[in-house]
Structure formats: structure tokens, C-alpha cells
Amino acid sequence: MSEPRSTRIRRLVYQSSYTGMKETDLLLGRFAQDHLAGLSDSQLDHYEALLEAGDGQIYLWVSGTEPVPARYDTSVLELIKEFRNE
């Protein structure tokens, strides 16, 4: 049985706030609270895959320190980068 959308969003918001690295917790936690409800199911899939990559990698990609692998170079990562620069 599939997880209800509202439950999935709550779970992702929680996971985003407790990634393990303070900088990423703050960035992804705020992003998740502000934006996850407005994302499509496909975008939520991309966001979930991004979280699985690990907080250190996400931080390096968002900060532009390392190039983003094609698998993670999605509209969701672009939204996070834009959110970071607001």
C-alpha cells in the first residue's frame, strides 16, 4: 500500500530537518517546510532520491563546490539552489 501524500510530505520534512549536518539541516528543513507541498509526486521522488545521496554531497552540489551528477541534476535541485540564494 502506498504512503498517503500528506504522510510522505511530513516524513520528508522531518528527514530534511535532521540530515546530520547543521548547514544542510537548516537549508533543507526550511526548503521542505516552504516548498514540498507544492511539488508534484515526480518532484517528490527526485527530492527523496536527493536526500538519499547524503547531506555532505547535497551541500557540495548546492554550494557549487562539486559538479552535480546527471541523476541528481533536476528541477528540484535548482529550486533548492534558488531558495538558498533568496
N, C-alpha and C positions, 0 to 999 in steps of 0.2 A: 504494500500500500504506500502510496506517495505521501510525502510530508505536506501538510497544508502550507500554502504560500506564506501566511502570516507567521506560522511557526518557523518556517525556514528563514524568514527575514529576521525574526527575533534571535535565532541561533547565530546567524551571520553577524548581526550587530554585536552580540556578546563576544564571538570569536575575534572580531575586529578590534575590540577594546582590550583584549588580553592576548596579544600576539607574542609577547615576551620582550620586546624592545620598546622602551618608553616612547621614542620618537614615532615609531610606527603605530603604537597603540593610540597615541593622540591623533595622528593623521587619519588612520583608517577608522577609528572609533567615531570621530566626528563625521567623516565622509559617509559611513554606513548609516548613522542616525539621520543625516540630512538627505541622502540620495537613494538608498536601497529600495524603498517603497515605490519609487518611480521607475525603476529599471524593469526591463522585460525579463521573462523567465530565461531566455537565452543569455542575457547580460548577467543575470544572477549566476548562471552556470560558469561564465567566464570569471566572475568575481570569486566564486568559490574555488576555482582552479588556481587563481592568483594567490589566494590565501594559503593553499597547499604548497606553493613554491617556497614559502618561508619569509619571515619578516625581514631578515637581513637582505635577501635578494630584492624584495619589493622596494626597500629603502634605496638600494643602489640604482634600481631602474627608475624610480620616481625622481631621484635627485640627478639623474643623468650621468652618474658615475660609471655605469656599465651599460652596454647596449642591451636592448630588450630582445630576447629570443622571439621568433615569429609566433610561437604558440601563445605567448602572453601579450603580444603587441596588439591589443584590442581597443575598442572604443571605451571600455571600462577603465583601462589603464590611463587613457587620455583624459577621461573625466577626473580621475584621481589627481593627475598632474595639474589640471586646470584648477581643481579645488585647492591644491597645495599653494598655488600661486595667487589665490584670491586675497 
